Amino acid sequence: MNKFELKNTPQWQNLEKHYLSIRKTHLRELFENENRFNTFSIRENNLGITFDYSKNIINSDTFKLLMEFVKTAMVNEYAKKMFSGEKINWTEKRAVLHTALRNRSNTPICVDGKNVMIEINEVLNKMKKFSNDLRSGEWLGVTGKKITDVVNIGIGGSDLGPKMVCEALKYYAVGPNVHFVSNIDGADMYEVLKKLNPETTLFIVASKTFTTLETITNALTARNWLTVKLGDKAVKNHFIALSTNTKKVIEFGIDEKNMFIFWDFVGGRYSLWSAIGLSIACYLGFDKFVEFLEGASCIDSHFLNTPYEKNIPIIMAALGFWYNNFFGASSYAVLPYSQYLHKFPVYLQQVDMESNGKTVNFEGDRVDYETGPIIWGESGTNGQHSFYQLIHHGTKFIPCDFIGFVNPPERVGDHHEKLMANYFVQGEALAFGLSKDEVIENLRKAGVSLPDIKVLTPHKIFEGNKPVNSILFDELTPKTLGALIALYEHKIFAQGIMWRVNSFDQWGVELGKVLANIILPELKAQADNKHDNSTKNLIKIFNSHKK
Ligand code: G6Q
């Protein structure tokens, strides 16, 4: 069979040719068309989202060619396969159904002849009862005290999602305090436990496999901390498990009744919609958790049913592809202008980079083009006082997503207007820059001498032409946060299909899990090890200097 050459397809070649003709065009020039915002923006009224992608280096030809590429890649056809439970994660022979977890219309979805919605609804009901009981005091600690603190012990997909959501929606919190322990570094657990009282603390051990070294080590430490003070009988009131592995949960000593299941069709980094979201439901109340699912569900329908040309995740995916594969942009900045969303870039790093950080295509061949970009970012305006310098003036080309909210949940004086003034002006400055004439004029007006103007001018010119997507929500609510996450999930899905990679396996993560278990005994015993010369000597130093 001939190798599939994506770069030789007419759709790729057309984009390549078009790139050569548009790459030097400045956004200033593109904006000479007065109607650009109308042409290149989308408003979704039911969720209150405005998506403005007019500040991108595209014209109507670019857009047409990108949409042709998406069409030939058959993104919608693959999306339908995903939503209907086909096993599109072929390297693990698994369906990919995080969308079923938020299937609010409840239409049956079958995997291996079984309607998965039945168990999904059962678990949701169990989460509802548990989170209500915890908040009302129906569920008590072993000494009869109400639970005031919930500690989620998990890592990667079993940590980042719920942690980010609890932080983002803490304005709406009605439940106990939530804490997250993920790192195997004892400092993480130590710093959380030192503030807590075992009588009023509940541990949620979140692990899809229930074999992850970090999580099991942390869970054992937590159990020890609890039982030393309250005895073994305390485990049943103070430990909950979220997992797909019932056997391991029981072996650990957690009663099956205290276990919330999910399924192998839920990928770790897509699991916050499942039982892994229990800490969210406890913190915000179950009704808010449902609103969160509903927001994602609205985007699911939008993604499946909207023509490509008006489909927000498709356009986000196409633009990312445009810069990644033609402009050579190796990284992508995500910049939320909301302190509540300060963990969003880190959360998104996992979803995107673990999904599309791949080199092997559908056919099992090494790709000869770039796949997933490096995702990074920080909340505005903090980022402005650190790395924005490089985005504005550095030699790297970095497209940015600016995420903002018209109405923040809180109102503190005029902080929000000041925050959003930065949101608008930074997007504008990145796109349009500051020309030589403008710089000279500004310096002259400021009374700077002619020789100084000459010295300063080259340093003060901003080339601009840095692409910016503006994602502006009317409000930050559980519903809109669910929608925001789903937008990015589907963007990532669409890009995976465009790059022809499996976005749903993670063999790079699995490798780390296996290797850590191999090396551990060598750190405990003084055994001679068979590693390369560098690693061998590092381990020797670790062992001989250990106190
Ligand atoms: C996510 C990855 C990975 C996983 C963690 C934790 O997609 O598979 O981040 O979530 O390694 O795994 P467990 O939930 O099995 O402990």
Residues whose N, C-alpha, C, O or C-beta is under 5 A from the ligand:
A	BS01	G6Q	I155 G156 G157 S158 A206 S207 K208 T209 F210 T212 T215 G267 G268 R269 Q506 V509
